[in-house]
Amino acid sequence: ESERAMKALRSREHRMLCTVLAEARMQAGLTQRGLAERLKRPHSYVAKIEGGERRIDVIEFAELARALRLDPCKLLGEVLSK
């Protein structure tokens, strides 16, 4: 990966995104496997996102939020307010 991509993965904002997504999943009473099943993705997809190993685009973010039964705009607001 490029140096720029690696810096983005380590940014404070990216770490906050991972934290907010993991907290939202736990508040929804879901395991990583349970969320992955809702998304029809492998468990590793969720694990890598929450662990900061995988970046997601805005469409994937919206899919995650909807799978958690949350409004994507409100969830993004939570990420940006921290």
CYANA upper distance limits for C-alpha pairs under 8 A (distance plus 0.5 A):
  1 GLU  CA      5 ALA  CA      6.86
  1 GLU  CA      6 MET  CA      7.23
  2 SER  CA      6 MET  CA      6.88
  3 GLU  CA      7 LYS  CA      6.74
  4 ARG  CA      8 ALA  CA      6.80
  5 ALA  CA      9 LEU  CA      6.82
  6 MET  CA     10 ARG  CA      6.96
  7 LYS  CA     11 SER  CA      6.58
  8 ALA  CA     14 HIS  CA      7.35
  9 LEU  CA     14 HIS  CA      6.50
  9 LEU  CA     15 ARG  CA      8.16
  9 LEU  CA     52 GLY  CA      7.00
  9 LEU  CA     53 GLU  CA      7.70
  9 LEU  CA     54 ARG  CA      8.26
  9 LEU  CA     55 ARG  CA      7.50
 10 ARG  CA     14 HIS  CA      7.06
 10 ARG  CA     15 ARG  CA      7.30
 10 ARG  CA     52 GLY  CA      8.27
 11 SER  CA     15 ARG  CA      6.86
 12 ARG  CA     16 MET  CA      6.65
 13 GLU  CA     17 LEU  CA      6.71
 13 GLU  CA     79 VAL  CA      8.29
 13 GLU  CA     80 LEU  CA      8.29
 14 HIS  CA     18 CYS  CA      6.83
 14 HIS  CA     52 GLY  CA      7.81
 15 ARG  CA     19 THR  CA      6.72
 15 ARG  CA     52 GLY  CA      7.10
 16 MET  CA     20 VAL  CA      6.55
 16 MET  CA     79 VAL  CA      6.75
 16 MET  CA     82 LYS  CA      7.77
 17 LEU  CA     21 LEU  CA      6.65
 17 LEU  CA     79 VAL  CA      6.15
 18 CYS  CA     22 ALA  CA      6.67
 18 CYS  CA     49 ILE  CA      7.00
 18 CYS  CA     50 GLU  CA      5.22
 18 CYS  CA     51 GLY  CA      7.32
 18 CYS  CA     52 GLY  CA      6.66
 19 THR  CA     23 GLU  CA      6.57
 19 THR  CA     50 GLU  CA      7.36
 20 VAL  CA     24 ALA  CA      6.52
 20 VAL  CA     75 LEU  CA      8.49
 20 VAL  CA     78 GLU  CA      7.99
 20 VAL  CA     79 VAL  CA      6.79
 21 LEU  CA     25 ARG  CA      6.68
 21 LEU  CA     50 GLU  CA      7.34
 22 ALA  CA     26 MET  CA      6.79
 22 ALA  CA     50 GLU  CA      6.40
 23 GLU  CA     27 GLN  CA      6.58
 24 ALA  CA     28 ALA  CA      6.65
 24 ALA  CA     68 LEU  CA      7.69
 25 ARG  CA     29 GLY  CA      7.04
 25 ARG  CA     30 LEU  CA      6.05
 25 ARG  CA     31 THR  CA      7.62
 25 ARG  CA     32 GLN  CA      8.10
 25 ARG  CA     35 LEU  CA      7.84
 25 ARG  CA     68 LEU  CA      6.90
 26 MET  CA     30 LEU  CA      6.07
 26 MET  CA     31 THR  CA      7.39
 28 ALA  CA     68 LEU  CA      6.94
 30 LEU  CA     34 GLY  CA      5.95
 30 LEU  CA     35 LEU  CA      6.61
 31 THR  CA     35 LEU  CA      6.81
 32 GLN  CA     36 ALA  CA      6.59
 32 GLN  CA     43 HIS  CA      6.83
 32 GLN  CA     46 VAL  CA      6.46
 32 GLN  CA     47 ALA  CA      7.07
 33 ARG  CA     37 GLU  CA      6.62
 33 ARG  CA     42 PRO  CA      8.30
 33 ARG  CA     43 HIS  CA      5.60
 33 ARG  CA     46 VAL  CA      8.29
 34 GLY  CA     38 ARG  CA      6.94
 35 LEU  CA     39 LEU  CA      6.79
 35 LEU  CA     46 VAL  CA      7.87
 35 LEU  CA     67 ALA  CA      7.46
 35 LEU  CA     68 LEU  CA      7.95
 36 ALA  CA     40 LYS  CA      6.40
 36 ALA  CA     41 ARG  CA      5.57
 36 ALA  CA     42 PRO  CA      6.32
 36 ALA  CA     43 HIS  CA      5.75
 36 ALA  CA     45 TYR  CA      7.65
 36 ALA  CA     46 VAL  CA      6.63
 37 GLU  CA     41 ARG  CA      6.72
 37 GLU  CA     42 PRO  CA      7.90
 37 GLU  CA     43 HIS  CA      8.22
 38 ARG  CA     67 ALA  CA      6.63
 39 LEU  CA     63 GLU  CA      8.07
 39 LEU  CA     64 LEU  CA      7.91
 39 LEU  CA     67 ALA  CA      7.01
 41 ARG  CA     45 TYR  CA      6.98
 42 PRO  CA     46 VAL  CA      8.07
 43 HIS  CA     47 ALA  CA      6.83
 44 SER  CA     48 LYS  CA      6.33
 45 TYR  CA     49 ILE  CA      6.86
 45 TYR  CA     54 ARG  CA      8.50
 46 VAL  CA     50 GLU  CA      6.65
 47 ALA  CA     51 GLY  CA      6.37
 48 LYS  CA     52 GLY  CA      6.57
 48 LYS  CA     53 GLU  CA      5.39
 48 LYS  CA     54 ARG  CA      5.79
 49 ILE  CA     53 GLU  CA      6.47
 49 ILE  CA     54 ARG  CA      5.36
 49 ILE  CA     55 ARG  CA      6.98
 49 ILE  CA     56 ILE  CA      7.86
 56 ILE  CA     60 GLU  CA      6.28
 56 ILE  CA     61 PHE  CA      6.90
 57 ASP  CA     61 PHE  CA      6.72
 58 VAL  CA     62 ALA  CA      6.72
 59 ILE  CA     63 GLU  CA      6.76
 60 GLU  CA     64 LEU  CA      6.64
 61 PHE  CA     65 ALA  CA      6.69
 61 PHE  CA     72 PRO  CA      7.80
 62 ALA  CA     66 ARG  CA      6.62
 62 ALA  CA     72 PRO  CA      5.76
 63 GLU  CA     67 ALA  CA      6.55
 64 LEU  CA     68 LEU  CA      6.77
 65 ALA  CA     69 ARG  CA      6.71
 65 ALA  CA     70 LEU  CA      5.59
 65 ALA  CA     71 ASP  CA      6.80
 65 ALA  CA     72 PRO  CA      5.68
 65 ALA  CA     75 LEU  CA      7.57
 66 ARG  CA     70 LEU  CA      5.92
 66 ARG  CA     71 ASP  CA      7.15
 66 ARG  CA     72 PRO  CA      7.37
 70 LEU  CA     74 LYS  CA      8.11
 70 LEU  CA     75 LEU  CA      7.45
 71 ASP  CA     75 LEU  CA      6.73
 72 PRO  CA     76 LEU  CA      6.56
 73 CYS  CA     77 GLY  CA      6.66
 74 LYS  CA     78 GLU  CA      6.85
 75 LEU  CA     79 VAL  CA      6.98
 76 LEU  CA     80 LEU  CA      6.72
 77 GLY  CA     81 SER  CA      6.51
 78 GLU  CA     82 LYS  CA      7.12
